[in-house]
Amino acid sequence: MKAVEIAQPGGPEVLRACEREVPVPAAGEMLIRVSASGINRPDVLQRKGLYPMPPGISDLPGLEIAGTVAAGDAAALAAAGFALGDRVCALVAGGGYAEYCVAPIAQCLPIPQGLSDIEAASLPETFFTVWQNVFEIARLAPGETLLVQGGSSGIGVTAIALAKALGSSVIVTAGTDEKCQACLKLGADHAINYKTQDFVAEVKRLTQGKGVNVVLDMVAGDYIARELQCVAEDGRIAVIATQGGNQSAIDAGLLLRKRIALTGSTLRPRPIAYKAVLAQALKQHVWPLLESGAIRPVIHQVFEAAQAAQAHALMESSSHVGKIVLRWS
């Protein structure tokens, strides 16, 4: 099969086309003939040598795919409601930049009716992540307000769509006025240009001093201390990445007085059983929203698989709004 591998740690140019053996599905897995692969920030970290692979996982990058079921244990597939030839998308721990990829059956979902394979490939990583952190861990409820740090990212546009569809208000930050306008068009109630505005002051103003109930933070660093200032009492801050640095100095007294829950999480190393629960929650609560058109994937650009280096360069430029996807012809 054709695939894209990381020749050595480095810039986008180290991604190169290669040929690999088609993987063989083990018990509880299916083999998917891949038509599209989503690109995510962890792929960039892996390419740079900053995101070690879990033991036993393919060295090929790629955490989400869409395609058709090509093989697998017939009984296990049937028990999960799948058959050969079904259109599926899947969250995988690696190996997604290839024409074939194995995936735990429990982490596979039918492609929502009305969506293309390109659109479906953009779903798993961001939807699993947002559901886990915003709704399972931070317990965002209807009527509450969510602050998304980085609203124009793949995670950000997913958080906007889900939070709005499920009855919450959304404030986002973004780095340009154009990105702020894009987030507003996608449904955000307010957008703050963090380069020209103080997001703490703006959040306090927009919430009449109350603060937001939940923060989805992909920055960390000194942002956490600032978020403590603009989160409401009994608020929740969910940290999912550290693009602003690993070290944070916080006012622990403020954390206590406001009764704030500060959490961190990673999804890739979690067991299949944990991800299976998230998959079923998405199928129950989110897939109907996708099939009805209440929410839609946001695709910024599609590249041919051979253009993976250009796709990574775009990802690192942070000039995109939404998802970047590779297509396998």
ABEGO torsion letter per residue (X at the ends): XBBBBBABBEBAAABBBBBBBBBBBBBGBBBBBBABBBBBAAAAAAAAGABBBBBGBBABBEABBBEBBABEBAAAAAAAGBBBGBBBBBBBAEGABBABBBBBAAABBBBBBGBBAAAAAAAAAAAAAAAAAAAAAAGBBBGBBBBBBGAABAAAAAAAAAAAAAGBBBBBBBABAAAAAAAAAAGBABBBBAAABBAAAAAAAAAGGAEBABBBBAAEEAAAAAAAAABBBGBBBBBABBAAEABBBBBAAAAAAAGBBBBBBBAAABBAAAAAAAAAAAAAAAAAAAAAGABBBBBABBBBAAAAAAAAAAAAAGABBEBBBBBBX
